Amino acid sequence: MTATLPPAFHRVGAVGGIFMVSDTAKRPDEAAMRRILDRYSDSPEGIILRLAWQEGLSRKELNELTWDQVDFETQNLLLQDRTIPLEPSVAECLQKRYEQYSTISDRVVIADRGKKPMTLVNVSRLVKNALDSEGQDVALKDLRRDWVIRQIKANGWAYAARVSGMAVSSLRGIFSAALWKGTAQTDDSQGGGDETEYILWRIVQQEGSSAAGLAIWMCWKLAMQPGEVVNLSWSQTDFTVGVLHLPNRDVPMGNRMRRLLKETWERQKDLPTDKVFVAPTTGNPMDQSRLSVVSRTAMIRGGLEGFSLRSLSAWANAKRLDDILIRGAEEHGYLVRDTAAELLNVTPRTAWEYLTRLNQEGQLTKVGIRYYPAGSAIPIENQAGVLQAYLTEHGIAGRQALAKQLGIPPHQATHILQGMVARGELELVGKRYRLPESAPKEIT
């Protein structure tokens, strides 16, 4: 399920800690970046570039970073939605800056002249001048994107999701093409799921603990239905264990919702009602139609015109099912239809429909009857080319080596290799395979 967004919202940029990226985003040259960092040391330019390129902060995040978010003892940056380990060189640079300027301002990034926080425009100008000095035609958003790619390559999808604040499914949709040539990339040009999530993040950040902010978050992230949201009472809210006790289940709040609900409780604790959602002017409980109106107004104001609370809840549920399948493929190495049906507790036919769509969207890769995590296996249409390139270099290889090139188990490769032999694309010599002597330059 995908929301359709107006063309005005199909754009590239950073929203808080969340990042939108196009196929044309650029990557910096590592050697050039090292020279720039050496040149600027612990100056404002050096601090900004290190926070963007080595810690993955957006322009807004790094510009608003305060010293109490820098934990020198544990060597971490403590952001609102994530914790990021400090690179040793960044920690050293920040320590020097802290000793010089922490008594002057609580902000990490301040101007050397005037010793005051910078505007976002000033940040961008300083960075551009520093990058131009080494001929780097990149922007801050490209530095964060490069950092995310490096985290995925070095530590895997789960770790990159944790330190970037992005969902694994979002990372896969955005960065698979950059990490694996020929891998399909989710197309958000028509308002795909990833872009919808970015806009929702921005809306809930803007709305905070307002009725709309709480309701949108509950339907989106807590899998609650609109009726459950509007009827929520303080007696169902357990701050001690961080759980909402609904009539048929318990729902973990998460840190963000717990904080927002505590803010709401402080505002409303003296009202003569147990309901969480009340009208700000009268203090009376809201009905579902009113809550739907204020939530829809907030979403329209934030740039998401295709949603009501009910459709948001349905869309979020579909996304959760997608994430279950993607995580399942990552944990097991691949999924087949029956395994997917067990994970979702649906019929095999319904599971097949989900798998087929995820394959079409490039979030899973189908090889035979198996569905692999995107980027881990070679799609059928690219297999011949990959094997030709490998055999052109190595001359001859066994089944196990060729299966490794395809990212699939050897026993699954057997049928594929037999088919290629039957079509004259490979020759079988004993138990090994080679290209036919008369093979064309490219296998199609």
PEMO-V614202 format. One line per field, one symbol per residue. psi: psi as a letter, one per 30 degrees, with the letter a starting at -180 (. if undefined). A space follows every 50 residues. Layout:
# PEMO-V614202
psi=???
This chain:
# PEMO-V614202
psi=kkkkklffgilkakjbgkkkklfgklklkeeeeeeeeeefbgleeeeeee eeeffgkleeeefgklfffjjfefhlkjleglkkkkkeeeeeeeeeeeee fffekfkejlkekfhlklleeeeeeeeeeeeffggjilleeeeeeeeeee eeeefleeeeeeffglleeeeeeefeeffjkfkkkkjgfghleeeeeeee eeefeefbgleeeeeeeeeefghkleeeefgklfffjjfefhkkjleglk jkeleeeeeeeeeeeeefffkhkfkejlkfefglkkleeeeeeeeeeeee efgjfgkleeeeeeeeeeeeeeeeeeeeeeefelkleeeeeeefhlleee eeeeeeeeeefgflkkjbgkjlkkfflkleffeeeeeeeefeefekllee eeeeefgllefffeeeeeeeeeggflkjjcglklkkfgklfkk.
